């Protein structure tokens, strides 16, 4: 099993498994965890992120396999943001999963976008002379610029020091996961799936989600990182699954 940094909270079943987006860490869920109240939860840093070890090769299926043992067979609701939402859809058939909530998943990719992602995956990690510079890069890559400051735990967990220099903890090779194939994952899911987006999310439109799922949800006034902007609104999506 991949060496993972995993954070947990005790509470009532079913457990909520929280999966962050590309470049982020499990710390982005702190607000949502508070909004969950008495629910049990588990939140890993996905492989190649934060304090979790990298994978040899990155696919959505490989990332899902690496964290699959975190699913509680007695009952789990999976909530994933963006990259993590696709990973969550790969877990939909895992024994114990009762529902999947996918937030801000980019469902439509152009050839140019996929080519750019492949190019990013081939780059060496950016290294900086100061921690502040690495934190700034991490916040931009994770989409948290303006939502979290350098002293926020959601930022601090995203950088590492190596040989006196600092870099974002993200393994750039994770950009190479490829096209997510959301339509096929939805068709294969044996449990209820809810797709949601912030009203102002520029990465996925309401029309794109509704073309895949008639129950897609728009969260008013929010952007791509809706779980950071308004944790209670995201926690409300989980509330029906007890």
C-alpha positions as CSV (number, residue, x, y, z in Angstrom):
1,X,0.0,0.0,0.0
2,X,1.2,3.5,-0.8
3,X,2.6,5.4,2.3
4,X,-0.2,8.0,2.9
5,X,-0.7,10.9,5.2
6,X,-4.2,10.3,6.5
7,X,-6.3,12.4,8.9
8,X,-9.4,11.1,10.7
9,X,-12.2,12.0,12.9
10,X,-14.4,9.8,15.0
11,X,-18.2,10.0,14.8
12,X,-21.4,8.5,13.5
13,X,-21.6,6.3,10.4
14,X,-21.4,6.2,7.5
15,X,-17.9,7.6,7.3
16,X,-17.3,10.5,4.9
17,X,-14.2,9.9,2.7
18,X,-12.9,13.3,1.6
19,X,-10.6,13.5,-1.5
20,X,-9.0,16.8,-2.4
21,X,-8.2,18.2,-5.9
22,X,-5.0,18.2,-7.9
23,X,-2.2,20.1,-6.1
24,X,-4.0,20.4,-2.8
25,X,-3.8,18.4,0.5
26,X,-6.4,17.0,2.9
27,X,-6.2,20.2,4.9
28,X,-8.5,22.0,2.4
29,X,-11.4,20.0,4.0
30,X,-11.0,21.4,7.5
31,X,-14.0,23.7,7.1
32,X,-16.1,20.9,5.7
33,X,-15.1,18.6,8.5
34,X,-16.4,21.2,11.0
35,X,-19.6,21.5,9.1
36,X,-20.1,17.7,9.1
37,X,-20.7,17.9,12.9
38,X,-20.9,14.4,14.4
39,X,-20.1,12.5,11.2
40,X,-17.0,10.2,11.1
41,X,-14.6,11.3,8.4
42,X,-11.3,10.3,6.8
43,X,-9.2,12.6,4.6
44,X,-5.9,11.4,2.9
45,X,-3.3,13.4,1.0
46,X,-3.6,11.7,-2.3
47,X,-0.5,10.0,-3.6
48,X,2.2,12.5,-4.7
49,X,0.5,15.3,-2.7
50,X,1.3,16.7,0.7
51,X,2.8,14.1,3.0
52,X,1.9,11.0,0.8
53,X,4.4,9.1,-1.2
54,X,4.3,9.3,-5.0
55,X,3.2,6.6,-7.4
56,X,5.4,5.0,-10.1
57,X,2.7,5.9,-12.7
58,X,-0.4,8.1,-12.4
59,X,-3.8,7.1,-13.6
60,X,-7.1,7.9,-11.9
61,X,-7.5,4.1,-11.3
62,X,-4.1,3.8,-9.8
63,X,-4.7,6.7,-7.4
64,X,-8.1,5.1,-6.4
65,X,-6.4,1.8,-5.8
66,X,-3.8,3.4,-3.6
67,X,-6.5,4.8,-1.2
68,X,-9.1,2.0,-1.6
69,X,-8.4,0.6,1.8
70,X,-9.7,3.8,3.4
71,X,-13.2,2.9,2.4
72,X,-15.1,1.6,5.4
73,X,-16.9,-1.6,4.4
74,X,-19.5,-0.8,7.0
75,X,-20.5,2.4,5.1
76,X,-18.8,5.2,3.3
77,X,-19.9,8.3,1.4
78,X,-17.1,9.5,-0.9
79,X,-16.8,13.2,-1.5
80,X,-14.2,14.3,-4.1
81,X,-13.2,17.7,-5.5
82,X,-12.1,18.0,-9.1
83,X,-9.3,15.4,-9.5
84,X,-10.4,13.8,-6.3
85,X,-14.0,13.6,-7.6
86,X,-12.9,11.4,-10.5
87,X,-10.9,9.2,-8.1
88,X,-14.1,9.0,-6.0
89,X,-16.1,7.8,-9.1
90,X,-13.5,5.0,-9.5
91,X,-14.3,3.9,-5.9
92,X,-18.1,3.8,-6.5
93,X,-18.2,0.0,-6.8
94,X,-16.0,-0.6,-3.8
95,X,-17.8,-2.6,-1.1
96,X,-19.2,-0.2,1.5
97,X,-19.6,2.8,-0.7
98,X,-23.1,4.2,-0.4
99,X,-22.9,7.3,-2.6
100,X,-20.4,9.5,-4.4
101,X,-20.4,13.3,-4.5
102,X,-18.3,14.8,-7.2
103,X,-17.6,18.6,-6.8
104,X,-16.1,20.7,-9.6
105,X,-15.1,17.9,-11.8
106,X,-13.8,19.1,-15.2
107,X,-15.8,16.8,-17.5
108,X,-14.9,18.2,-20.9
109,X,-11.3,18.3,-22.2
110,X,-9.9,19.5,-25.5
111,X,-6.9,17.9,-27.2
112,X,-4.9,21.1,-26.4
113,X,-5.7,20.9,-22.7
114,X,-4.6,17.3,-22.5
115,X,-1.4,18.1,-24.4
116,X,-0.7,20.9,-21.9
117,X,-1.3,18.5,-19.0
118,X,1.1,16.0,-20.4
119,X,3.7,18.7,-20.8
120,X,3.3,19.7,-17.2
121,X,3.7,16.1,-16.1
122,X,7.1,16.0,-17.8
123,X,8.5,19.0,-15.9
124,X,10.8,18.9,-13.0
125,X,9.4,20.2,-9.7
126,X,9.9,23.9,-9.3
127,X,12.4,24.7,-6.5
128,X,12.7,28.0,-4.6
129,X,15.2,29.6,-2.3
130,X,12.5,30.5,0.2
131,X,9.5,28.8,1.8
132,X,7.4,31.8,1.0
133,X,8.0,31.4,-2.7
134,X,7.1,27.7,-2.6
135,X,4.0,28.4,-0.7
136,X,2.9,31.0,-3.2
137,X,3.4,28.5,-6.1
138,X,1.5,25.8,-4.1
139,X,-1.5,28.1,-3.6
140,X,-1.6,29.0,-7.3
141,X,-1.4,25.4,-8.4
142,X,-4.0,24.2,-5.9
143,X,-6.4,27.0,-6.9
144,X,-6.2,28.4,-3.4
145,X,-4.7,31.8,-4.1
146,X,-6.9,34.4,-2.4
147,X,-8.7,31.7,-0.4
148,X,-5.9,30.6,1.9
149,X,-2.9,32.5,3.2
150,X,0.7,31.3,3.7
151,X,0.0,30.7,7.4
152,X,-3.1,28.5,6.7
153,X,-2.7,24.8,7.3
154,X,-4.0,24.2,3.8
155,X,-0.9,26.0,2.5
156,X,1.7,24.7,5.0
157,X,1.1,21.0,4.2
158,X,1.7,21.6,0.5
159,X,5.4,22.4,0.5
160,X,8.6,20.5,1.4
161,X,12.2,21.3,2.0
162,X,15.0,19.5,0.2
163,X,18.7,20.2,0.4
164,X,18.0,23.7,1.7
165,X,15.5,24.6,-1.0
166,X,11.8,24.6,-1.0
167,X,9.3,23.1,-3.5
168,X,5.5,22.3,-3.7
169,X,4.9,18.8,-2.4
170,X,2.9,17.9,-5.6
171,X,4.6,15.4,-7.8
172,X,4.1,17.0,-11.3
173,X,3.7,13.6,-12.9
174,X,0.2,13.6,-11.4
175,X,-0.8,16.0,-14.2
176,X,-0.5,13.1,-16.6
177,X,-3.5,11.1,-15.5
178,X,-5.3,11.7,-18.8
179,X,-8.9,12.3,-19.8
180,X,-11.2,11.2,-16.9
181,X,-14.0,9.5,-18.9
182,X,-16.7,10.7,-16.5
183,X,-19.6,9.6,-18.6
184,X,-18.4,6.0,-18.5
185,X,-17.7,6.1,-14.8
186,X,-21.2,7.4,-14.2
187,X,-22.8,4.7,-16.3
188,X,-20.9,2.1,-14.3
189,X,-21.6,3.5,-10.8
190,X,-23.8,1.1,-8.8
191,X,-24.6,3.8,-6.2
192,X,-26.1,7.2,-6.2
193,X,-23.9,9.9,-7.6
194,X,-24.3,13.7,-7.3
195,X,-22.3,16.1,-9.5
196,X,-22.0,19.6,-8.2
197,X,-20.2,22.8,-9.1
198,X,-19.9,26.3,-7.8
199,X,-22.0,28.7,-9.9
200,X,-18.9,30.6,-11.0
201,X,-16.6,27.6,-11.6
202,X,-14.8,28.3,-14.9
203,X,-13.6,24.7,-15.3
204,X,-17.0,23.1,-15.8
205,X,-20.4,24.5,-16.8
206,X,-23.8,23.7,-15.5
207,X,-24.8,22.6,-19.1
208,X,-21.9,20.1,-19.2
209,X,-22.9,18.6,-15.9
210,X,-26.6,18.4,-16.7
211,X,-25.8,16.6,-19.9
212,X,-24.3,13.9,-17.8
213,X,-26.6,13.9,-14.7
214,X,-30.1,15.4,-14.5
215,X,-29.6,15.9,-10.7
216,X,-26.5,18.1,-11.1
217,X,-26.3,20.9,-8.5
218,X,-25.2,24.5,-8.9
219,X,-24.0,26.1,-5.6
220,X,-24.9,29.8,-5.8
221,X,-22.2,32.4,-5.6
222,X,-19.3,29.9,-5.3
223,X,-16.3,29.0,-7.5
224,X,-14.1,26.0,-8.2
225,X,-13.1,25.5,-4.6
226,X,-16.6,25.6,-3.2
227,X,-15.7,23.4,-0.3
228,X,-13.2,26.0,0.9
229,X,-15.4,29.0,0.1
230,X,-18.6,27.7,1.8
231,X,-18.0,24.4,3.6
232,X,-21.5,24.2,4.9
233,X,-23.0,24.3,1.4
234,X,-20.9,21.2,0.5
235,X,-21.6,19.5,3.7
236,X,-25.3,19.9,2.9
237,X,-24.8,17.7,-0.2
238,X,-23.7,14.9,2.1
239,X,-26.5,15.2,4.6
240,X,-29.0,13.0,2.8
241,X,-26.7,10.0,2.9
242,X,-27.0,8.4,6.4
